[in-house]
Amino acid sequence: MNKLLKLSAVSLLTIGSFSVQASIFHSDTLEDVQAKGSLSCGVSTGTPGFSNPDSNGNWSGMDVDVCRAIAAATLGDARKVKYVPLSAKERFIALQSGEIDVLSRNTTWTATRDNSLGLNFAGVNYYDGQGFMVKKSLGVNSVNDLDGASFCIQAGTTTELNLADYFRSNKMSFKAVTYDTSAQTKGGFEADRCDALTSDVSQLAGLRSTLKDPSSAVVLGDVISKEPLGPVVRQGDDNWFNIVKWSLNAMIEAEELGITSATINDASTSPGVQRLQGKTGKLNEHLGLNKDWARNIIAQVGNYGESFERNIGMSTPIALPRGVNQLWIKGGILYSPAFR
Amino acid sequence: MFIKLKSLLYNNEVRAIAFQVLTVVFIAYFVYQAFDNMMLNIEQSGIRSGFGFLNDEAGFAVNDNFFLTYSPTSTNLQAFYVGIVNTLIVAITGIFFASVIGLVIGIARLSSNYLIRKMATVYIETFRNIPILLQILFWYSTALSVLPPTRNSMNFLDSVFLNSRGLFLPKFIVGTEFYLVLASFIIGIATYVFIKKRSTKKHDDTGIATNTIPHFLGLVVLLPIVAYFVFGAQLEYPALKGFNFQGGTDLSIEFFSLAFALSIYTATYIAEAIRSGIDSVDKGQKEAAAALGLKQGQAMRLVVLPQALRVAIPPIINQYLNLTKNSSLATAIGYSELVTIFSGTVLNVVGQAIEVIALTMLVYLTISLFISLVLNIFNKKMEIKGK
């Protein structure tokens, strides 16, 4: 009922605010953010490594770093972010209705979402895929052994659709138990309500590490879908779209140039580094930002590699390898368009 | 002419009507304007609108499905229907059990037996004062941890199985034999109703009571069983194959937990309504019934309750409506009812919040108005006549 109330409240509020003949969609998000002095960023209700609050309410993670980068670029201070935790079901409505300025919440870039929701995906900050976690005691090695099994899934995700597609095309049957949040999904799996839990591979590692007995479950090697995750903005504000897109690109470019939060202020003769530092070039002008916008991102948030290692790298409990999320020059597919 | 118009302006009746018409026009204009703006804004922000999405492929699986055909290749409209049916089934189940428990507890609350009276009070005070969402989660996690896993299912005669995933039952294979059994069942009930009516009439006319329990057992219970064996109808039994039971039919543990929690919670309110109803019946009524030689049970059933229900029905209607609306809390435990399926998964896939939420609200409104209508008719029937 709570969710229903929230959703209907949003719809009603939207209807209500239309009563004066004017568009509620103010098309200059940058101006709004600078006037407010903070960025409203939609994040998850708790996904270890991507957007997760600690016991003091401080958010951290890959997706959170995108929020912080945008705040650093637009406000000069990565701390000026107001995090809005959203369930999978609520996220697009929150963005469409203007409650948040940007959505950075492990959201898969799909054609339908990009084309029919009035939204734009500004890039990819993590290339993911759907995988499976099963109880070790089942002795299952591959998803193809799971014919007739029950799966715990989180509602409102592409996971639900991929699972149905995969089992259909492989002529296998399955049962889906659909929960509202990731914590409930994990609870169902722990209580043996289902044989396997399916979600994005990046989340499985985090979920497994929070199980009561992590060694009782294994993550299978199979990946059944591609899930490019990235930040999302509303359509109709191209400048804001560009700011978000290039904030993310700046982090990737910085890693490629080999500059980190520690070395961003060092003197360099490399023209690429100087442009990123805002010393030369006019990359800021068309975005309507300060000259040092990219420098602020790197100094306060770090480059992509730093963010990755800090949040989900091998030194963290999540311990994800870089895999395809490696720079193109190192065999991955991360590739920032040219900064010039 | 002018004077005539002026007198019209000061005419009370004209004024009253004019102001009402003005109000209606104003509200209608406001609604129209709001709707127009909404459509304009949706169009401007590039969001798809309209109800075309209902014919798109749903693409996701649903756990609880009672008798509709549904698979991931079905349309969103079919998913919508599955959601409505699942909401209705859990609401009807909840309403039935809440009424039965409520009636028993309501009467027990006024029992002359100290222990029964106190136990009923403790039950009401406990379950009425804990939020329903917590109770749903509590019963769900209790069921999950108390019931055995699939491999160690409780087994009743190798045909009914209970485990932490649900209750697995045999199901009829639909065919000629099945319809013959169904027909004999319906005939049995119809004949019994006829016999019961005749015996009631006989009792009213002559005062001679007939015991109809043997008729009931013979016609409603024995006849279908005999028919089942005579016609040789086939049952499909659930059997453990791989990870789960295959074949037969099943009721998920989510359904049980939700129906149970809703019944237990709503029953407390119904019990209180019944108690206040019974309290409102004058003590003299009971004494008069006793003086006429009615036993205690008869006095309750024939004299007190009919009058008590008259008072109790309006608050009970409210509780039925609450129960139906509370069923949407199922989304917390993953029972696939309307909110979970339609304003959950479908909404997320198609992203058209206004249409999806509007349809969902329309369904709840329709169900609630329908329950009110039925019970108001019942209420009219129960009212004191001839005054």
HADDOCK unambig.tbl for C-alpha pairs under 7 A between the chains (distance, minus, plus):
assign (segid A and resid 1 and name CA) (segid B and resid 326 and name CA) 6.68 0.50 0.50
assign (segid A and resid 1 and name CA) (segid B and resid 328 and name CA) 5.45 0.50 0.50
assign (segid A and resid 1 and name CA) (segid B and resid 329 and name CA) 5.29 0.50 0.50
assign (segid A and resid 8 and name CA) (segid B and resid 357 and name CA) 6.39 0.50 0.50
assign (segid A and resid 11 and name CA) (segid B and resid 354 and name CA) 5.98 0.50 0.50
assign (segid A and resid 15 and name CA) (segid B and resid 34 and name CA) 5.98 0.50 0.50
assign (segid A and resid 15 and name CA) (segid B and resid 38 and name CA) 6.07 0.50 0.50
assign (segid A and resid 16 and name CA) (segid B and resid 34 and name CA) 6.81 0.50 0.50
assign (segid A and resid 18 and name CA) (segid B and resid 34 and name CA) 5.42 0.50 0.50
assign (segid A and resid 18 and name CA) (segid B and resid 37 and name CA) 5.42 0.50 0.50
assign (segid A and resid 18 and name CA) (segid B and resid 38 and name CA) 6.19 0.50 0.50
assign (segid A and resid 19 and name CA) (segid B and resid 30 and name CA) 6.93 0.50 0.50
assign (segid A and resid 19 and name CA) (segid B and resid 33 and name CA) 6.16 0.50 0.50
assign (segid A and resid 19 and name CA) (segid B and resid 34 and name CA) 4.73 0.50 0.50
assign (segid A and resid 19 and name CA) (segid B and resid 37 and name CA) 6.98 0.50 0.50
assign (segid A and resid 21 and name CA) (segid B and resid 37 and name CA) 6.38 0.50 0.50
assign (segid A and resid 23 and name CA) (segid B and resid 41 and name CA) 6.16 0.50 0.50
assign (segid A and resid 89 and name CA) (segid B and resid 344 and name CA) 6.10 0.50 0.50
assign (segid A and resid 89 and name CA) (segid B and resid 348 and name CA) 5.62 0.50 0.50
assign (segid A and resid 93 and name CA) (segid B and resid 353 and name CA) 6.96 0.50 0.50
assign (segid A and resid 116 and name CA) (segid B and resid 46 and name CA) 6.90 0.50 0.50
assign (segid A and resid 116 and name CA) (segid B and resid 47 and name CA) 5.40 0.50 0.50
assign (segid A and resid 116 and name CA) (segid B and resid 48 and name CA) 5.17 0.50 0.50
assign (segid A and resid 117 and name CA) (segid B and resid 46 and name CA) 6.81 0.50 0.50
assign (segid A and resid 117 and name CA) (segid B and resid 47 and name CA) 4.62 0.50 0.50
assign (segid A and resid 117 and name CA) (segid B and resid 48 and name CA) 6.37 0.50 0.50
assign (segid A and resid 117 and name CA) (segid B and resid 351 and name CA) 5.99 0.50 0.50
assign (segid A and resid 118 and name CA) (segid B and resid 45 and name CA) 5.39 0.50 0.50
assign (segid A and resid 118 and name CA) (segid B and resid 46 and name CA) 4.29 0.50 0.50
assign (segid A and resid 118 and name CA) (segid B and resid 47 and name CA) 4.38 0.50 0.50
assign (segid A and resid 148 and name CA) (segid B and resid 242 and name CA) 6.84 0.50 0.50
assign (segid A and resid 148 and name CA) (segid B and resid 243 and name CA) 6.11 0.50 0.50
assign (segid A and resid 148 and name CA) (segid B and resid 244 and name CA) 6.45 0.50 0.50
assign (segid A and resid 149 and name CA) (segid B and resid 243 and name CA) 5.07 0.50 0.50
assign (segid A and resid 149 and name CA) (segid B and resid 244 and name CA) 6.29 0.50 0.50
assign (segid A and resid 155 and name CA) (segid B and resid 344 and name CA) 6.65 0.50 0.50
assign (segid A and resid 155 and name CA) (segid B and resid 345 and name CA) 5.84 0.50 0.50
assign (segid A and resid 156 and name CA) (segid B and resid 344 and name CA) 5.98 0.50 0.50
assign (segid A and resid 156 and name CA) (segid B and resid 345 and name CA) 4.50 0.50 0.50
assign (segid A and resid 156 and name CA) (segid B and resid 348 and name CA) 5.05 0.50 0.50
assign (segid A and resid 156 and name CA) (segid B and resid 349 and name CA) 6.93 0.50 0.50
assign (segid A and resid 160 and name CA) (segid B and resid 60 and name CA) 5.60 0.50 0.50
assign (segid A and resid 161 and name CA) (segid B and resid 59 and name CA) 5.40 0.50 0.50
assign (segid A and resid 161 and name CA) (segid B and resid 60 and name CA) 4.95 0.50 0.50
assign (segid A and resid 164 and name CA) (segid B and resid 59 and name CA) 6.56 0.50 0.50
assign (segid A and resid 164 and name CA) (segid B and resid 60 and name CA) 5.68 0.50 0.50
assign (segid A and resid 164 and name CA) (segid B and resid 61 and name CA) 6.32 0.50 0.50
assign (segid A and resid 164 and name CA) (segid B and resid 72 and name CA) 6.39 0.50 0.50
assign (segid A and resid 175 and name CA) (segid B and resid 63 and name CA) 6.15 0.50 0.50
assign (segid A and resid 176 and name CA) (segid B and resid 61 and name CA) 6.30 0.50 0.50
assign (segid A and resid 176 and name CA) (segid B and resid 62 and name CA) 6.47 0.50 0.50
assign (segid A and resid 176 and name CA) (segid B and resid 63 and name CA) 5.52 0.50 0.50
assign (segid A and resid 177 and name CA) (segid B and resid 63 and name CA) 5.97 0.50 0.50
assign (segid A and resid 177 and name CA) (segid B and resid 334 and name CA) 6.31 0.50 0.50
assign (segid A and resid 178 and name CA) (segid B and resid 334 and name CA) 5.08 0.50 0.50
assign (segid A and resid 179 and name CA) (segid B and resid 331 and name CA) 6.83 0.50 0.50
assign (segid A and resid 179 and name CA) (segid B and resid 332 and name CA) 6.65 0.50 0.50
assign (segid A and resid 179 and name CA) (segid B and resid 333 and name CA) 6.18 0.50 0.50
assign (segid A and resid 179 and name CA) (segid B and resid 334 and name CA) 4.67 0.50 0.50
assign (segid A and resid 180 and name CA) (segid B and resid 331 and name CA) 6.14 0.50 0.50
assign (segid A and resid 180 and name CA) (segid B and resid 332 and name CA) 5.95 0.50 0.50
assign (segid A and resid 180 and name CA) (segid B and resid 334 and name CA) 6.96 0.50 0.50
assign (segid A and resid 191 and name CA) (segid B and resid 144 and name CA) 6.17 0.50 0.50
assign (segid A and resid 191 and name CA) (segid B and resid 145 and name CA) 6.67 0.50 0.50
assign (segid A and resid 193 and name CA) (segid B and resid 164 and name CA) 6.58 0.50 0.50
assign (segid A and resid 193 and name CA) (segid B and resid 165 and name CA) 5.79 0.50 0.50
assign (segid A and resid 235 and name CA) (segid B and resid 45 and name CA) 6.27 0.50 0.50
assign (segid A and resid 236 and name CA) (segid B and resid 45 and name CA) 6.61 0.50 0.50
